[in-house]
Each structure stands twice: as C-alpha cells, then as structure tokens.
Amino acid sequence: MSISALFYAFTAESYQLIETLSIGVREWFGQFYLVLGLLSVVLLVVVAFSKWGTYKLGKIDEKPAFSNIAWISMLYSAGMGAGILLRAVQEPVFMQQNPPIQNNVSTEIKALEFTFYQWGFTAWAFYALFALAIGTVAFKYGRPLITSSSVFDTKKYSTKSRFKNLGIALTDLLTILTTVFGLVAAVALGSSQIKGGLDHLLGLTLNANYSIALILFIGFLALLSALSGVEKGIKIISTANIYLTLALLIFVFLQTDMLLILKQYAHALYRYLIDFIPMSLALGAFDPGKKFLTDWTYYYWAFWLAWAPFTGLFIARISRGRTIREIILGVLLIPSLGSFFWFTVFGQSAFEMINAAGEYKGEFDNVFTSLFIFLSHYPAQSIVNTIVVILLVSFLVTSLDSAILVLSMFTSKNTDTPSKKHRIVWSTLLTICAIGIVLLSFAKKDEDVLSAVQKLLIITSLPLSFFMIVMSFKWIQNLNKKEC
C-alpha cells in the first residue's frame, strides 16, 4: 500500500527512480542473471543423476502425498498460471515479427525457440532449487518448512547469536517483500487481461470499478481456497485448471494443421535443446542485443526469481514422499514440455492466420486482448470465451491462494496449518495492494504503471538472486551430510 501511495503522490519521481535503478541493475548485473539461470539448470541436472538423486523428501518408505496428476496440476498452476494465457499468442507473434537473432533458421522456429527459452527450464530451475533447498532440511532434519532462512539453521529455527538472528530476519523479510511484489504484479496484470478481454468482447471500455470488482472477487476466492487448505481448495481448483487448459488446447489443436504443429514443436524443441547454452549466456550469434535482453530475458528472470520463494516452498510442501531425482525431472521437464506445446499450438496457428491475411496489422500486439482476438477466428465463441475468462480467474486464484498459504507460514511459524488470522491478513493485504496498482494505472493514464511495477521486480529480485547462490551451496552441504 505504501508503494502504491508513493507512486500516486510522486508519480514522475517514482518512475524516474525505478527506471534509473532498473537500468543500473540490468547494466551491471544483467549477465549475472544469465549465468545464474544456466548454473541453476546445470546444478539440478547434476544432482538429479548423482547419488543424491535417490534421497527422498520424507521417510524412506513414505509414499507421495499427492497423485502425479494432482502434483503436476498444483505446481503448474502455482508456477505459471495466467501467464500462459497472457502471452499465448502475443509473445510468439512478437518474436516472429521481431526476430531476436539473425541466422538461417526460419523466423517461425526462432520465435518458438525463444518463447520456449523464456518459459522453459530456467524458470523451473529457480523454483526447484528453492523447493529442494528448503524441502531437504525440512523433511530430513525436521526444520520448519516456513522460511527461506531454515536452510541456514543448525538447530531448528532459533539461534543465540544476535548477528545470526538479524541475518535470519533480513533473509525472511527479503523473501516476503519479493514475493509480495511478484504477486501484486501478477494479479494486476491478470486482472488487466480479464478486463481487456471483457472490453474487447463487449465493445466497451470498462472503468476502474470493474477492475476493482474483479480483484476483490479473485481475492475472495483465493482466501476461501487458502482457508480450505492444500488438500481441498488448492488441489481441486488446480486440477480443474489443468482440465480446462487441456480442453482449450485440444479445441485449438484439432482445428489446425496438426502434423505441421507437431513438426514445428519437434523442430523448435530440438533447436532449443542444442542452442540452450549459447542462448543462456547470449554468446556470439545468439546475443539478441541489450534492448531485447532488457525488455525480455532480464525481466523474465527477475519475475521467476520473485516467484521462486513462494512457489518453491509450495512445491516443497506438496512434494513430500518423492525423491530428489523425481522432483527435479518432474519440475524441470513436465511443465516445460507442456508449456512448449501450448505456445506451439497457439503461436503456429497465429502465424498461419498472419500468412493467410498476407500482412500483419498488429492485431496481436496488445498483450491483454491478443488471445481473445485470436479465438474470434474459431467457432463456439460464447463457450470458448467463457472458458478463457474462467481460466484467467482460476489461475490467478491458485497463484494467489498458494502465496497466501506460504506467506502465512512465514509469519505464523506453523509448518502444517498456518492460522486463519494470518491467511485473512495476507489475503487482504495482497488484494488491497493489487487494487492500488490498478487504480494508479487508471489515474495516471499517461504513464505505464504496470510497466513500472515490472521494472521494480528487476530491482527487488537482485538481492534474492545473491541469496539463491548461498542457498545452493548450503543445499549441497546439507545433502552431503551423513544424515542424508
């Protein structure tokens, strides 16, 4: 709330400060973000196929807490959510119209390859690292599954050292703040897409009251889900999300050139795999330039880092009874491959529409309306649009309810059932902050408030990126202890 108030009172000054700081971070630490992303993937692959890969989060004979379908549904809904709808068409088309690099690969394959890169292994590596670092100490040593600082503890949570206490407090505060910034940005963007879709469908320009109502509705549903717990609310909604997403995907896929889609998927996936290292480091011919990296890769990496604490802790919470190898391969591969196919179906179909029209007139440029414009070319509009709106709401609910649960665990110090009071407080705070940001975007029409919030993530994620390095070292140390 205080950030929103500062934005409103000192809009121009706030923008200038955020712009200056974000440029500084990208200028000085942009390459560091890239290296961190690649090393995170490499570390996880090495651990997965090492002796540590057989270690189980929990007792040796313990079975997984959730079925494979429920587990995948929950981690996917919490980790990606509404973003795959927000960018389903807009991002592949942007990449096709503005190729990041120049080589002899077709623009369509390059577009899909770079979209895969933004949504692939690196994002899920950040989540998996956080999940396993905390999950290892929680399930092996009995430390609380509530805070990022648990990875540093030698005996439970408390310590007699004032210096260590201060470090623990600052680490947890950093995690909470980064999580809040990431969630508020996601909810503000998601609600803006719902409103943009409704504007397009109704042929109107709805005012701020509708956005407020949407966020209040999403916040209320998220609170109900969080109060119901993982086994009920979050699990049920996440599973429903997957089925609805598959229904939408199949609906579009069956009306395309399916053989072409499969061919493009395989080709783009092959290019992504063989080009992964030079793309990850922006080396030589795979350097898309500072502007592209600034507008896309650095921002995405900062966004994934911002989501890593609450998504990682949530993944750890639902992964009890699974081996480290199973978690790494499951988290890295299954959501990534699913997202890749999603972007191929929607992206390649959009490419075909553009080719059939003979020219591109920018109809898919708007990130908030591009999916609705795309789907207007298909039958059963009332049903399809209803599904999309329901998905947008439910994905935001599952992202928000998992964050409410994790933030409540942070502040209530209860590993299994954080108090309802904490869940209500966090739900209220996150909802109010999201409303503040959206209201500010309406009040300051000449300024891109949501863009400023996104750039703010680049700044706030930087300290967390340093923490990820320390946390990775501590994780390996904990794995190497005899108790494991």
N, C-alpha and C positions, 0 to 999 in steps of 0.2 A: 504493500500500500504506500509506503513511504517513497519507494522508487517511482510509482505512478504519480504521486503528488509532486515530486521534484520535476518529473518530465513535464507535468502540466504547468507548473509555476515558472520553470526556466527551460522552456522547450528548446529554443535555439542553442542556448548554452549547453544543455544536456546532450543534444545531438552532436555538437562540435566536440565535446569532451569524449563521447563514445566513439565518434569517428576517428579522432586523433589517437586514442588508446588502442582501438582495434587495428588501425593501420600499423601502429608500432608493434603490436603483438604479431601480426601477420608478417611484418618485415623482418623482425628479429627471430621469431620462433616458428614461422611457417614450415621451414624444412624440418624442424624438430618434431612437429606434429606428424609429418610424413614418416619420419624414421620410427617414431613411437608406434604408429599404426602397423608398419611392417614387422617390427620386432615383436609386437604383441601376437601377431598371427604365427610367426616362426616359433616363439616360445611355446605356444599352446600345442602346435603340431609335434614338437619335440617331446613335450611332456606326455602327450597322448600315446605315443608309441614307445615310451620308456617304461621302466619297471613301475613307475608311479601311476601309470595309466590304469592299473588294476585295483588301485585303492578305491574303496567305496566310502561315500559320504554317509556314515552311519555304521551300524553293526555289520559284520561280515555276512551274516545270513539274512539281513534285512531286505525286504522286497521294496521296490519303488513305491513311494507314497501315492503316486498318481499313474494312471494308464498312459501309454505312449501318446494317444490322441489328446487326452486332457492336458498332458505336459506340454506338448508341442503347441496346442491351442493357446495356453496361458502365456508361454514365453513369447510367442509371436505377437499376440495381442498387446502385451505389455511393452515389447521391444520396438515394434514398428507402428502398429496401429493405423491411425487415419492418414499417415504419411504416404502409404502406398496408393491411397485414393487421391490425395492431393497432387501427387506427381505422376500418376499412372500414364497420362498422355503428354502433359506439358514438358516433362523432362526429356523423354526420348526425342520428341519433336524438336526441342531446343537444340539438343546435341546434333541432330541431323542437319538442321538449318545453320548451325554454327559449329562445324567440326572442330573439336579441341586440338587435334593434331593433323598433320598432313602426311599421308602415306598411301600406298597402293590398295589399301583396304576400302571397301565401299563405305559411303557415308552412313548407310543404314547399320552396318555391322559396327562401325566405330561408335555410333550413337548408342547402340545397345551395350557395347562393351564398357563404355564409360559410365552408363547408367548402372550396370552391374557393379562396377568398381565403387560407386558412391554408396550402394546399398548392400554390399556383399560382406566378405569375410572380415574386413577391418572393423566394421561396426559391431559385429557379433563377437569379435575377439575382445573388444573393450568390455562388453557385457560379461563374457565368460570369465575373463581374468578376475574381475571384481567378484563374481559369484563364487569362483573356486577358492580365491584367497580367503574370503570370509567363511565359506562353507567348510573348508578344511579345518580351520581352527574351531569352528562351532561344533562340528559333528565328531571330530577326532579328540579334541581336548576339552570339550564342554564349555567353551567360551560363549558368551551371548551372541546370538545371531541378530544383533540390533544395530551395531555401529561399525563404521569402517575402521575405527581405532582398535577394534578387537584383534586385528592382525598383529598389533604390537605388544599385546599383553603377555606377561609371563605367568601370572597367576590371576585368572579371572579378569575382572574389569578394573578393580581398584589398584592404586599404587600409592606408596607413601611419599614419593618424590613430587615436590611442587612443580618442578620443571616438566616432569612427565605428565602430570595432571594437566598443565597448561597445554602441552602438545596434544594430548588426547582431546581436550576441549576444542582447540583450534581445528583439529582434523575433522571432528564431528560437525563443527559449525560450518566448515568449508563444504562438507558433503551436503548438509541440509540446504545451504544457500544455493549451491549449484543445482541441486535437484529442483528447488522451487523455481529458479529462473527457467530451467528447461521445461518444466511442466506448464508454467504460465504461458510461455511462448507457444507450446504445442496446443494448448487449449484455445488460446487466442487465434492461432492460425486455423485450427479445425473449425471453430465456430464461424470464422470468417468464410470458410469454404461452404459451410452449410447455408449461410446467408446468401453468399454469391450464387449458389445453386438455386435457392428459392427465388432470388431476384431474376435470374435467367428464366426459370420455369414460369413465373407469374408475370413476367414482363414489367416488373416494377423495381423501384429502388427502396427497399425497406429501411426504416430508420433505426437508430441505435436501440430503441426499446425492444426490437425483435432480437437483436444480438444479446441483450441483457437477459431476455427470457430464455433464450437457448442455453446460455451459460448456466443460469440458475437451474434449468431442467437437467442439464448434464451433471452439474454438481450434486443435485438432489439424488439422482440415480446412482452416482458414484458413491455417495455416502451410504445409501441403502445397501449397495453391494459390499462395501467395506465393512459395514456392521454385520453383514451376514457371514463374513469370513471367506477364506480361500476355498474351502470345500464346497460351499454353496454358491454365493453370489458370483465371485470372480470366475470360478470354474465353469459355471453354467453359461454366463454371458460370453466368455472366451470361446467355448465350444460352439455356441450359436454363431459367433463372428466367423469362425472358420467355415462353417457350412454355408453361410450366406455369401462369403467371399468366393468359395468354390462354385456356388451356383451362378454368381455374376461372371466369373471367369469362364465357366463352361458355356454360358449363354453367348458370350462374345466369340469364344474359340470355335464353336460349332458353325458360326456364320462367316468364318474366314476361310482362306486357303490353308487348311490345317497342315498339309505337307510342307508348305512354304514356312509356316510358323515353326514347325519342328526343325526344319533345316536351318533357319535363321537362329533359333535357340542354340542348336548344337554348335554352329559356326561361331557365334558370339561368345559362347561359353569356352570354346577352345581358345579363342583369341585372348579372353580374359585370363585364363589359366597360364598361358605361355608368356603373356605380357605383364603378369601381376607384379613382379619385382621392379622392372623399369618404370611401370606406371606408378607404383607405390612411392618411388623416390623421384619421380619426374625427371628421369635421366634421358639425355640426348634427344632422340626423335620423339620421345614420349613426354617431353616437357611441354605442357599446354600453354605456358606463359603465366606470368604473375597475376594477370587480371582473372583468368579462368580459375586459377588456384584460390585466389582470394574470394571470388564470388561463389565458388562451389566447394572444392575439396576442403580448404581450411575451415569453412563454415560447417560443413557436414561433420568433420572430425570433432570440432568443438561441440556440436549438437549431440553426437553419440557419446562423447565424454560426459556431457551434462546429464545424460540419461543413464550412464553406467552405474552410479551408486544405487539408485532405487531399483533399476531393472536387474542389476547384478544380485542385490540382496533378495529380490523377489524370486529370481531364478534359483538361488541357493535354497530359499525357503521351500520351493516345490520340487527340488531335486534330491531330497533325502532318499537313500536306498539305491542310488545309481553310482556307477564307477566314474572316476575322473575321465577315462577314455570315452565312455558313453556320453558324458555331458559335453565334452569338448567337440566330439564329432557331431553330436546331435545339434548343439547350439550353432556351430560354425556352418554345417552343411545344409541341414534340412530347411531352416528359414531362408537361407541364401538362395538355394536352388529353387525354392518356391517363389521367392520374390523375382528371380531372374525370369522364370516362365511367365509370371504375371506381367512384367514390363515388356516381354517379347510379344505377348498376345495383344496388349493394348497399343504398344509402340508400333509394331509392324502393321497393325490394322490402320493406325493413323497415317502411317507412311503411304499405304495403299490409297487412302482417301485423298491425300495430297497429290499423289501421282495421277489419280483419276480426274482430279479437278484441273490439272495442268499447271497450276501455280499455287503457292502458299500465300494466303492473305492474312495470316496472323490470327486465325480463329482459335488456335490452341495456345496462345501466348499467356492468357490470363490463368494463373495457377488455381484460382478459385472456381472458375466456370468451365475450364477445358474439358473435364470429364463429362459434364452434362451436355456440352455441345457435341462431343464425340458420340455419346449414346443417343443423341437425337437422330442419328443415321440408322438406328435399329428399331425394330417393332416393339410393341408392348410397352410404350413409354411410361404409362402410369405405374405399371408394376415395377419396371426397372428403376425408375427414378425414386420410387418409394424404398426399394431395397438399398439404393445408394445412400439416401438420407438416413435410413435406419443404421446402416453400417458406419457412417460417419459418427453418428451419435454413440453407438455401442463401442466403437473403437476408442473414442475419447473417454467413455465411461471406464473401460477396462484399463486404460493407461492411468487415469486419474485415481481409480479405486486402489490399484496396486501401489501407487505412490502414497496415497493416504495411509495405507497399511504400513508401508515401510517407514514413512516419516513418524507415524505413531509409535512404531517400535523403537525408533531413535530416541524419542523423548519420554516414553513411558518406561523404558528399560525392562520390557517384558517380552521374552522371546516368542511366546506362543500366542498369547491373547492380549494385545495392547488394549488399554482401557478404551471404552466407548467415548469417554470425555475427550481423549486425545484425538480420536478419529473425527469427532464432530468439529473440534477446533481446527484441525488441519484441513478438513473439507471446506470449512467456512473461509479460512484464510486464502486457500488456493483459488476458490471461486471468486472472492472479492478482488484479488489481485488480477485475475484474468479479465474481470469486468472493467477494472480500472484501465488496463492497457487498451482494451477495445474501445472504451469510451474516449480515451485520449486520441485514438486514431480517427474517430469521428470529429472530435473537437478541433484537431489540428489537421484539417484536410489537405493542407499544402505540404505536409510532412509525412513521410512514410514511417509511422510509429512502429509497425511490426518489423520493418527492416532494422530499425534501431535496436529493438529487443533482440533480434537475431544476432546483430553485431555485438551486443552486450554479452551474449553467450561465449563469444570468442575470447573475451576478456576474462570472464569468470571461470572459464574452463581451464585456463592456463595453470593456475596453482594445482588443480586436480590432476593435470597431466604429469606434473612432477611427483605428486603423491602416488600415481599409478606405477612409476618406476620403483619407488621404495617398496610399495606393496608387493610388486612382483618378486623382488629379492626376498622379502620376508616369507612369501608363499613357498618359494623353493627351499628356504631354510626349514620351514615347518614340514614340508614334505620329506626332507632328508633326515628328520629326527627319527630315532629308533621307534618312538611310539606309533609312527605311521605304519 
